[in-house]
Amino acid sequence: MNVPAPPTEELATKARLLATLHGGAQPLLLPNAWDALSARLSVRAGAAAVATTSSGVAWSLGVPDGDRLGREAAVAVVARVAAAVDVPVTADIESGFAADAAGVGETVARVLAAGAVGVNLEDGAYDGPDALRPTDEAAERLSAARSAADAAAVPLFVNARVDVFLRKRGATTALVEETLERARAYRAAGADGVFVPGVTDPELVRTLADGLDAPLNVLAGPGAPDVATLAAAGAARISVGSGIAQAAYALAERAAEELLTAGTYEAQSGALDYGDLNALMEPADRAS
């Protein structure tokens, strides 16, 4: 997909806005998108920024999540999403779509050229014996991301994902200590925010938020405390990851099963209007 790179100053302005959204009176709420239409629907619903979900993107392109999607395909989706909305876009780039730090820098340069002004970069490992990358290796990859953004003169918001609670088991105290130790190293490497999926208990959120010198991002969904509770505990950014994509695919399966078994169509009730969705995807110059 050949989409012209946005002007540097336009990207820089959006990047500064994204950073500001992490420090407001209310947390930044991100209903993660996986394509242009889901991004535009999020913005129409009131989202101040759009975040992509790596799993939703991967599934929609026919591959599993977990560093299985290639860089080219991932960047193409980022470009489509960024071109579809006027708000800042932050891209889930998994662990960087690269084997080494230099490759992560190349990915970030491509993501910036695609129009995103933020990235999630995780420290989980998918192809080795350990659940997590060594801290120094993960920090080096984050440093490469920061360097690529500096070279592009864009203050990219780098959200360092710490997968300790997601990928490890053990005493909560030990997990908290490792999470904060990794977060400190990632901040020193250039990360702007820290994302700790697997944590929604308000007391634990407060412990992490108090121990960080950066905005804390948590992953929420059914069963988690509501936004007001997580915000009171110190969450500066709340995202839902693959949750909305999973709900959409659940509806697709229910509707298919109903058609094939009962021969009825009730699962499709409440669908958005065809003309409305079609109009939403009109280019701005034709929609006006």
C-alpha positions as CSV (number, residue, x, y, z in Angstrom):
1,M,0.0,0.0,0.0
2,N,1.6,3.3,-1.1
3,V,0.4,6.1,1.3
4,P,2.4,9.3,1.3
5,A,4.2,9.8,4.7
6,P,2.5,12.7,6.6
7,P,4.6,15.8,7.1
8,T,7.0,15.6,10.0
9,E,5.5,18.6,11.8
10,E,2.0,17.1,11.5
11,L,3.3,13.9,13.1
12,A,5.1,15.8,15.8
13,T,2.0,17.7,16.7
14,K,0.0,14.5,16.9
15,A,2.7,12.9,19.0
16,R,2.7,15.8,21.5
17,L,-1.1,15.5,21.7
18,L,-0.9,11.8,22.4
19,A,1.6,12.5,25.2
20,T,-0.7,15.1,26.7
21,L,-3.6,12.7,26.7
22,H,-1.8,10.6,29.2
23,G,-1.7,13.4,31.7
24,G,-5.2,14.6,31.8
25,A,-7.7,14.5,34.6
26,Q,-9.2,11.4,33.1
27,P,-7.3,8.4,31.7
28,L,-6.8,7.9,28.0
29,L,-9.4,5.3,26.9
30,L,-8.5,3.2,23.9
31,P,-11.1,1.0,22.2
32,N,-8.5,-0.9,20.1
33,A,-9.2,-1.1,16.4
34,W,-8.0,-3.6,13.8
35,D,-8.9,-1.9,10.5
36,A,-9.9,1.5,9.0
37,L,-13.6,1.1,9.7
38,S,-13.2,0.0,13.4
39,A,-10.9,3.0,13.8
40,R,-13.4,5.4,12.4
41,L,-16.2,3.9,14.5
42,S,-14.0,4.4,17.6
43,V,-13.5,8.0,16.7
44,R,-17.2,8.6,16.0
45,A,-17.9,7.1,19.4
46,G,-15.6,9.8,21.0
47,A,-12.1,8.3,21.1
48,A,-9.4,10.9,21.4
49,A,-6.8,8.5,20.0
50,V,-6.8,5.2,18.2
51,A,-4.8,2.2,19.2
52,T,-4.4,-0.9,17.0
53,T,-4.6,-4.4,18.5
54,S,-2.0,-6.8,17.2
55,S,-4.2,-9.8,17.7
56,G,-7.2,-8.3,15.9
57,V,-5.0,-7.2,13.0
58,A,-3.3,-10.7,12.8
59,W,-6.5,-12.6,12.9
60,S,-8.1,-10.4,10.2
61,L,-5.1,-11.1,8.0
62,G,-5.3,-14.9,8.5
63,V,-2.4,-15.5,11.0
64,P,-2.2,-16.1,14.7
65,D,-1.1,-13.4,17.1
66,G,2.3,-13.6,18.8
67,D,5.0,-12.3,16.4
68,R,3.6,-14.3,13.5
69,L,2.6,-11.3,11.3
70,G,5.2,-9.9,9.0
71,R,6.4,-6.3,9.2
72,E,5.1,-5.4,5.7
73,A,1.5,-6.5,6.5
74,A,1.5,-4.9,9.9
75,V,2.7,-1.5,8.6
76,A,0.2,-1.6,5.8
77,V,-2.6,-1.8,8.3
78,V,-1.1,1.0,10.4
79,A,-1.1,3.1,7.3
80,R,-4.7,2.4,6.5
81,V,-5.8,3.2,10.0
82,A,-3.7,6.4,10.3
83,A,-5.1,7.6,6.9
84,A,-8.6,6.9,8.0
85,V,-8.7,9.1,11.2
86,D,-7.5,12.6,12.2
87,V,-6.7,11.7,15.8
88,P,-3.3,10.3,17.0
89,V,-2.7,6.6,16.2
90,T,-0.6,4.3,18.4
91,A,0.4,1.0,16.9
92,D,0.8,-2.3,18.6
93,I,4.0,-3.6,17.0
94,E,4.3,-6.6,19.3
95,S,8.1,-7.1,19.9
96,G,9.1,-5.0,16.9
97,F,8.7,-7.4,14.0
98,A,12.5,-7.9,14.0
99,A,15.2,-10.2,15.3
100,D,17.4,-7.5,16.8
101,A,17.4,-4.0,18.0
102,A,18.5,-2.5,14.7
103,G,15.5,-4.2,13.0
104,V,13.2,-2.7,15.7
105,G,14.5,0.7,14.7
106,E,13.7,0.0,11.1
107,T,10.2,-1.1,12.0
108,V,9.6,2.1,14.0
109,A,10.8,4.3,11.1
110,R,8.3,2.5,8.9
111,V,5.5,2.9,11.4
112,L,6.2,6.6,11.7
113,A,6.2,6.9,7.9
114,A,2.8,5.1,7.9
115,G,1.4,7.9,10.2
116,A,1.4,6.4,13.7
117,V,2.8,8.6,16.6
118,G,2.9,5.9,19.3
119,V,3.9,2.3,19.6
120,N,3.5,-0.5,22.1
121,L,6.7,-2.6,22.3
122,E,6.5,-5.8,24.4
123,D,9.2,-7.7,26.3
124,G,7.6,-11.1,25.9
125,A,9.5,-13.8,23.9
126,Y,7.8,-16.3,21.6
127,D,10.7,-18.2,20.0
128,G,12.9,-19.0,22.9
129,P,13.0,-21.0,26.2
130,D,12.1,-18.0,28.4
131,A,8.8,-16.3,28.6
132,L,10.4,-12.9,28.6
133,R,13.4,-11.3,26.9
134,P,16.3,-10.4,29.2
135,T,15.8,-6.9,30.6
136,D,18.9,-5.5,28.9
137,E,17.9,-7.0,25.5
138,A,14.4,-5.5,25.8
139,A,15.8,-2.2,26.9
140,E,18.1,-2.2,23.9
141,R,15.2,-2.7,21.6
142,L,13.3,0.2,23.2
143,S,16.4,2.4,22.9
144,A,16.4,1.6,19.1
145,A,12.8,2.6,18.9
146,R,13.6,5.9,20.6
147,S,16.6,6.5,18.4
148,A,14.5,5.9,15.2
149,A,11.9,8.4,16.4
150,D,14.6,11.0,17.3
151,A,16.1,10.6,13.8
152,A,12.7,11.3,12.3
153,A,12.3,14.4,14.6
154,V,9.0,13.0,16.0
155,P,8.4,12.6,19.8
156,L,6.9,9.2,19.4
157,F,5.1,7.9,22.5
158,V,6.9,4.7,23.3
159,N,4.7,2.5,25.6
160,A,6.9,-0.3,27.1
161,R,4.8,-3.4,27.7
162,V,6.0,-5.4,30.7
163,D,4.6,-9.0,30.4
164,V,5.7,-10.2,33.9
165,F,2.1,-10.7,35.1
166,L,0.9,-12.0,31.8
167,R,3.6,-14.6,31.2
168,K,5.0,-15.5,34.7
169,R,3.7,-17.2,37.8
170,G,4.8,-16.6,41.4
171,A,4.3,-14.5,44.5
172,T,2.7,-11.2,43.8
173,T,5.4,-9.3,45.6
174,A,8.1,-10.8,43.4
175,L,6.1,-10.1,40.3
176,V,5.7,-6.4,41.3
177,E,9.4,-6.1,42.1
178,E,10.4,-7.5,38.7
179,T,7.8,-5.4,36.9
180,L,9.1,-2.2,38.5
181,E,12.7,-3.2,37.9
182,R,12.1,-3.8,34.2
183,A,10.0,-0.6,34.0
184,R,12.9,1.5,35.4
185,A,15.3,0.0,32.9
186,Y,12.8,0.6,30.0
187,R,12.3,4.2,31.1
188,A,16.0,4.7,31.1
189,A,16.1,3.3,27.6
190,G,13.6,5.9,26.4
191,A,10.1,4.6,27.1
192,D,7.4,7.2,27.8
193,G,4.8,4.9,29.4
194,V,4.6,1.5,30.9
195,F,1.9,-1.1,30.0
196,V,1.3,-3.9,32.4
197,P,-1.3,-6.3,31.1
198,G,-2.7,-8.9,33.5
199,V,-3.3,-6.4,36.3
200,T,-6.7,-4.9,37.1
201,D,-6.9,-5.3,40.9
202,P,-7.2,-1.7,42.1
203,E,-4.7,-2.1,45.0
204,L,-2.2,-3.7,42.7
205,V,-2.8,-1.0,40.1
206,R,-2.1,1.6,42.8
207,T,1.1,-0.1,43.9
208,L,2.4,-0.1,40.4
209,A,1.3,3.4,39.6
210,D,3.0,4.7,42.8
211,G,6.2,2.9,41.9
212,L,6.4,4.3,38.4
213,D,7.6,7.7,37.1
214,A,5.6,7.2,34.0
215,P,1.9,6.8,32.9
216,L,0.6,3.3,33.7
217,N,-1.4,1.5,31.0
218,V,-3.7,-1.3,32.1
219,L,-5.7,-3.8,30.0
220,A,-9.4,-4.1,30.9
221,G,-12.4,-6.1,29.8
222,P,-15.3,-8.1,31.2
223,G,-14.8,-8.8,34.9
224,A,-12.4,-5.9,35.4
225,P,-13.2,-2.9,37.6
226,D,-14.8,0.0,35.7
227,V,-12.9,3.0,34.3
228,A,-13.6,5.2,37.3
229,T,-12.2,2.6,39.7
230,L,-9.1,2.0,37.6
231,A,-8.6,5.7,37.2
232,A,-8.9,6.3,41.0
233,A,-6.2,3.6,41.4
234,G,-3.8,5.5,39.2
235,A,-4.3,4.1,35.7
236,A,-3.4,6.8,33.1
237,R,-4.3,4.8,30.1
238,I,-6.9,2.0,29.8
239,S,-7.1,-0.2,26.7
240,V,-9.1,-3.3,25.8
241,G,-6.7,-5.1,23.5
242,S,-8.4,-7.7,21.4
243,G,-11.6,-7.5,23.4
244,I,-13.7,-5.7,20.9
245,A,-12.4,-7.8,18.0
246,Q,-13.2,-10.9,20.0
247,A,-16.8,-9.7,20.6
248,A,-17.2,-8.9,16.9
249,Y,-16.0,-12.4,15.9
250,A,-18.3,-13.9,18.5
251,L,-21.2,-12.2,16.9
252,A,-20.0,-13.4,13.5
253,E,-20.0,-17.0,14.7
254,R,-23.4,-16.8,16.4
255,A,-25.0,-15.3,13.3
256,A,-23.4,-18.0,11.1
257,E,-24.6,-20.8,13.4
258,E,-28.1,-19.4,13.6
259,L,-28.3,-19.2,9.8
260,L,-27.0,-22.7,9.3
261,T,-29.0,-24.4,12.1
262,A,-32.2,-22.5,12.8
263,G,-32.4,-20.8,9.4
264,T,-33.1,-17.5,11.0
265,Y,-31.3,-14.2,11.3
266,E,-32.0,-12.7,14.7
267,A,-28.3,-12.5,15.6
268,Q,-28.0,-9.8,12.9
269,S,-30.5,-7.6,14.7
270,G,-29.1,-4.3,15.8
271,A,-26.6,-4.2,13.0
272,L,-25.3,-0.8,11.9
273,D,-27.0,0.6,8.8
274,Y,-25.2,-0.3,5.5
275,G,-25.5,3.2,4.1
276,D,-24.2,4.7,7.3
277,L,-21.1,2.5,7.3
278,N,-20.6,3.0,3.6
279,A,-20.8,6.8,4.1
280,L,-18.4,6.6,7.0
281,M,-15.8,5.2,4.7
282,E,-16.1,7.9,2.1
283,P,-12.9,10.0,1.7
284,A,-13.2,13.3,3.5
285,D,-13.2,15.3,0.2
286,R,-16.3,13.3,-1.0
287,A,-18.1,13.1,2.3
288,S,-18.1,16.9,2.8
